[in-house]
Amino acid sequence: MGENYAFFLPVMMASFGVVFAFVWSLRIRAAGYWSGAFFSVAGGFAVPAGFALLPTPLWGFVADLLFASGFLLFSQALLERWRPNWMLWARVGIWALSLLFCAAAQALDNLPLELAASDFGCFLMIGLPLIAGRDRMGNWSDRILFSAAVLVALDNLIRGSTVPLTLSGGSFLNSDYAFLMQALACVLGLFLALAALAANMLDLLARYRRDALQDPLSGLLNRRGFDEAIAQRTRKQPIRGSLIVCDIDHFKTVNDAHGHALGDRVIVALARILMQFAPADAVTARFGGEEFILFLPDTHAARAAAIANDIRESIAQEVAGQIGLAQPLTASFGLSVVQPGDAAIHEAIARADAALYDAKTRGRNRVCVRRALAVPDEPTASPKSHAQSR
């Protein structure tokens, strides 16, 4: 084992531990496991320095413990992406069994057995997550991370299988085993760390993007997210369908009388109902305050009106009771169809907003339709859609 390796590897691994600790502080859960793993492995590679200061056979078991713990954390970090806590107790059992064999081998003064037990234990701990992750390669970062973990697993498997050849003659520190262990750890450890860091940073960027496009209270898209979702559809084909605009009746009165906490519960309850009735391909958003919008692709006005009326009835029947309001809670709806001559979907939104105004002025708790901005239509006929002026 060269002195450069002995110095460089603990510093490199600990540096990655610091980097992942910072990423973990940004609320990326898996980064915490990566940080702990690299710090543990850094400690394992620093053991020769401790042995030089205080020679004792116990340092060998300390290294076994640190490497085993590091690989247990590696396995958990990988599974955070693919299948959290999968076979956790099995992996903990492998960790304990590996250390038990290492301790027994050290008691018997059998270094080859100790090294093989450590290597095979590490192989199994990082190999099991590969079984769970093989069908979950969502993007290029997952595929690169999977490849890095495969190489690290094979390194431990091959090294453990060839201990009698690489440890023959001389001390451990001067053996081919020690040289190969550190040389390959330098290369593969760097590859694994960079692959994991790239995957974690992409997760962070995806979360920031999601937060920028999603309303945090309702879980629906916000206005910006709605515009982007529509823009993505427009790039593929012309937009066709219906728009529903929904507004909670007398929402300010609810907030003033019961507080904003209960008002937030109303928003959440309404968002749940919208998602319950919206078709799978619908684009559902909260435009701010108590106003919501649904775009129903390839849906004609009659079908959209039926969906809006189902939502209206569900709100009137369920929301007040769910949140403990004594008085009924209702919502009004405006509906419009995207016209071939519309320059943008916002022209249809303007018509739906005008229809919503009609619903408000005609007594609330109803669905109104406007096909053209200048000429209002009558409210959609429904035996159950009775005006309730509040």
Buried (B, 14 or more C-beta within 10 A) or exposed (E): BEEEBBEBBBEBBBEBBEBBBEBBEEEBEBBBBBBBBBBBBBBBBBBBEBBEEEEEEEBBBBBBBBBBBBBBBBBBBBBBBBBEEBBEEEBBEBBEBBBEBBBEBBEEEEBBBBBBBBBBBBBBBBBBBBEBBEEEBEEEBBBBBBBBBBBBBBBBBBBBEBBEEBBEEEEBEEBBBBBBBBBBBBEBBBBBBBBBBBBBBBBBEEEEEEEEBBBEEBEBBBBEBBBBBBEEBEEEEEBBBBBBBBBBBBBEEBBEEBEEEBBBBBBBBBBBBBBEBBBEEBBBBBBEEBBBBBBBBEBEBEBBBBBBBBBBBBBBEBBBEBBEBEEBBBBBBBBBBBEEEBEBBEBBBBBBBBBBBBBBEBBBBBBBBBBEBEEBBEBBEBEEBEEEEE
